[in-house]
């Protein structure tokens, strides 16, 4: 990765940092591209059990796309189509990441930042965090995929309020609308997000991946194929199931192998 997307590891937890703090971590086109590449690489890495996505510093998760680039890279239909291919690929990478993704949200989380966060599995923010998508003030629309993710997360009424009014919401409003999972003190955001990731990483990784797949499927359609229903029993043939059951009976903490 370049210097604008940083990837660090704490054993089985990977942290991706959007590193453009001078612009509140606004994403350049290169950052979008690198973000998608980083997520895809981590998704393929079976030694990873959880991914944390954050912005550098404590002022912002991300202030959306870097608008200063629009004149050169997003000024007409053709450029916008090419630009969207990159941003869509990054968002699809987050949505389809095999591992649970925790958003560590400090400060500003608007526009593309909100769209990215909406695709994470758990979103933890601080009391002073702010959320919104004032795209109407820029004269541009959210794509179907971006708006669809917001609707799945918060529901149509909340999504319409966000995109039509362009109002910036405080942390408690965001919590009430389902935009975030948890609000903590500003100085506790990092600690709480790491604690969440560590709790996830202690669980059986195959189970976490199955739960993600099942939740994604059920969010889109409650109808399941016979093969999908049958797959719910796959866990009983894993070594991790035997480890978990034995540890429970022995009143010990399980150490899962991901097998």
C-alpha positions in Angstrom: 0.0 0.0 0.0 1.0 3.6 -0.4 1.1 6.1 2.4 -2.5 7.1 2.0 -3.8 3.6 3.0 -2.0 2.1 5.9 -2.4 -1.6 7.0 -1.2 -2.8 10.4 -1.6 -6.1 12.2 -2.1 -7.1 15.8 -1.8 -10.9 15.5 -5.2 -11.8 13.9 -6.6 -8.3 13.8 -5.8 -6.1 10.8 -6.3 -2.3 10.9 -6.8 -0.2 7.7 -6.2 3.5 8.2 -7.5 6.1 5.7 -4.4 8.4 5.9 -5.2 11.9 4.7 -5.7 13.8 8.0 -4.9 17.2 6.5 -8.2 16.9 4.5 -10.2 15.0 7.2 -9.2 11.7 5.5 -11.1 12.7 2.3 -10.5 9.9 -0.2 -8.6 10.6 -3.4 -9.3 8.3 -6.4 -6.0 6.6 -5.6 -7.1 6.0 -2.0 -10.3 4.4 -3.2 -8.3 2.1 -5.4 -5.8 1.2 -2.7 -8.6 0.7 -0.1 -10.3 -1.9 -2.4 -7.0 -3.6 -3.0 -6.2 -3.7 0.8 -9.6 -5.2 1.7 -9.4 -7.8 -1.0 -6.0 -8.9 0.2 -7.1 -9.2 3.8 -10.2 -11.1 2.8 -8.1 -13.7 1.2 -5.9 -14.1 4.3 -7.3 -16.8 6.5 -5.0 -15.8 9.4 -7.1 -12.6 9.7 -10.1 -12.8 12.0 -11.3 -9.2 12.1 -10.6 -6.0 10.2 -10.8 -2.6 11.7 -11.4 0.4 9.4 -10.6 3.8 10.7 -9.4 7.3 9.7 -6.0 8.6 10.7 -6.0 10.8 13.8 -9.1 11.6 15.8 -10.7 14.4 13.8 -12.4 12.3 11.1 -13.3 8.8 9.9 -13.6 10.3 6.4 -15.0 13.4 4.9 -16.1 11.7 1.7 -14.4 11.9 -1.6 -11.7 14.5 -2.3 -13.8 17.1 -4.2 -10.7 19.0 -5.2 -10.1 16.2 -7.7 -13.5 16.4 -9.4 -12.5 19.0 -12.0 -9.9 16.6 -13.4 -11.4 13.2 -12.7 -15.1 13.5 -12.3 -16.3 16.5 -14.4 -18.5 14.7 -16.9 -20.4 11.5 -17.5 -17.5 9.5 -18.9 -15.1 10.4 -16.1 -17.8 9.8 -13.5 -18.5 6.3 -14.9 -14.8 5.5 -14.7 -14.5 7.0 -11.2 -17.5 5.0 -10.0 -16.0 1.7 -11.2 -13.1 2.3 -8.7 -15.3 3.5 -5.8 -17.9 0.7 -6.4 -15.1 -1.9 -6.4 -13.8 -0.6 -3.0 -17.3 -0.7 -1.5 -18.0 -4.2 -2.8 -14.7 -5.3 -1.3 -15.8 -4.0 2.1 -19.3 -5.5 1.8 -18.0 -8.9 0.7 -15.0 -9.1 2.9 -15.0 -12.7 4.5 -14.0 -11.3 7.9 -16.1 -9.1 10.2 -15.3 -5.4 9.7 -15.5 -2.9 12.6 -15.6 0.8 11.8 -13.7 2.9 14.4 -15.3 6.3 13.9 -13.7 9.4 15.3 -15.2 12.8 14.4 -16.6 13.5 10.9 -18.2 10.6 8.9 -19.9 12.1 5.9 -20.5 11.4 2.2 -18.3 8.6 1.1 -17.2 8.1 4.7 -20.7 7.3 5.7 -21.1 5.0 2.7 -18.0 3.1 3.7 -19.1 2.9 7.3 -22.5 1.6 6.4 -20.9 -1.4 4.8 -19.1 -2.4 8.0 -20.6 -5.0 10.3 -20.2 -3.0 13.6 -19.8 0.8 13.8 -18.5 2.4 17.0 -18.3 6.2 17.2 -17.5 9.0 19.7 -20.0 11.4 21.3 -18.8 14.3 19.0 -19.0 12.3 15.8 -21.1 13.7 13.0 -22.8 11.9 10.1 -24.5 12.9 6.8 -24.4 12.9 3.1 -25.0 16.4 1.7 -24.7 15.2 -1.9 -27.6 17.4 -3.0 -25.4 20.4 -2.2 -22.9 19.1 -4.8 -25.5 18.4 -7.4 -24.7 14.7 -7.6 -26.4 11.5 -6.7 -25.5 8.5 -4.6 -25.2 5.4 -6.8 -27.8 2.6 -6.5 -25.3 0.5 -4.6 -24.4 3.3 -2.2 -28.0 4.3 -1.5 -29.0 0.6 -1.3 -26.4 0.0 1.5 -27.8 3.0 3.4 -31.4 1.8 3.1 -30.5 -1.7 4.2 -28.7 -0.2 7.2 -31.1 2.5 8.4 -34.3 2.0 6.4 -35.8 4.0 3.6 -37.3 6.9 5.8 -33.9 7.6 7.5 -32.0 7.2 4.2 -34.4 9.7 2.5 -34.0 12.2 5.3 -30.2 12.0 5.0 -30.0 12.4 1.2 -32.9 14.8 0.7 -32.2 17.2 3.6 -28.5 16.9 3.6 -28.5 17.6 7.3 -25.6 16.6 9.5 -26.6 14.3 12.3 -25.0 14.1 15.8 -24.0 10.8 17.3 -27.2 10.2 19.3 -29.3 10.8 16.2 -27.1 8.5 14.2 -27.6 5.8 16.9 -31.3 6.3 16.9 -31.5 5.8 13.2 -29.3 2.7 13.2 -26.3 4.3 11.5 -24.0 3.3 14.4 -23.9 0.3 16.7 -22.5 2.1 19.8 -21.6 5.6 21.0 -18.8 6.0 23.6 -16.8 8.9 24.9 -14.5 10.4 22.3 -11.4 9.2 24.1 -12.7 5.7 24.4 -13.5 5.1 20.7 -10.2 3.4 19.9 -10.2 1.2 23.0 -13.9 0.1 22.4 -13.3 -0.7 18.8 -10.3 -2.7 19.6 -12.1 -4.5 22.4 -14.9 -5.4 19.9 -12.4 -6.7 17.4 -10.7 -8.8 20.0 -14.0 -10.3 21.1 -14.7 -11.2 17.5 -11.2 -12.7 17.0 -11.6 -14.9 20.1 -14.7 -16.5 18.5 -14.6 -19.3 15.9 -13.6 -17.6 12.6 -15.5 -20.0 10.4 -18.7 -19.3 12.3 -18.1 -15.5 12.0 -17.8 -15.9 8.2 -20.9 -18.1 7.9 -22.9 -15.6 10.0 -21.8 -12.8 7.7 -22.8 -14.7 4.6 -26.1 -15.7 6.1 -26.9 -12.1 7.3 -26.1 -10.7 3.8 -28.4 -13.3 2.2 -31.2 -12.7 4.6 -31.0 -9.0 4.3 -31.6 -9.2 0.6 -34.1 -12.1 0.6 -35.7 -14.3 3.2 -36.1 -17.1 0.7 -33.4 -19.8 1.1 -32.4 -22.6 -1.2 -32.2 -26.2 0.0 -28.4 -25.9 -0.3 -28.3 -22.7 1.8 -30.4 -24.3 4.5 -28.2 -27.4 4.5 -25.0 -25.3 4.8 -26.1 -24.2 8.3 -25.1 -27.6 9.5 -21.5 -27.5 8.1 -20.2 -26.1 11.4 -20.9 -29.5 13.1 -18.2 -31.1 11.0 -15.5 -28.7 12.0 -12.7 -29.1 14.4 -13.6 -25.7 16.0 -17.1 -27.1 17.0 -15.4 -29.9 18.8 -12.9 -27.5 20.4 -15.8 -25.2 21.5 -17.9 -28.0 22.9 -15.0 -29.6 24.8 -13.9 -26.2 26.2 -17.5 -25.4 27.4 -17.8 -28.7 29.2 -14.4 -28.3 30.8 -15.2 -24.7 31.8 -12.2 -23.5 29.8 -11.8 -20.8 27.2 -11.7 -22.3 23.6 -8.7 -21.7 21.4 -10.1 -22.0 17.9 -8.1 -23.0 14.8 -10.3 -21.9 12.0 -10.7 -25.5 10.8 
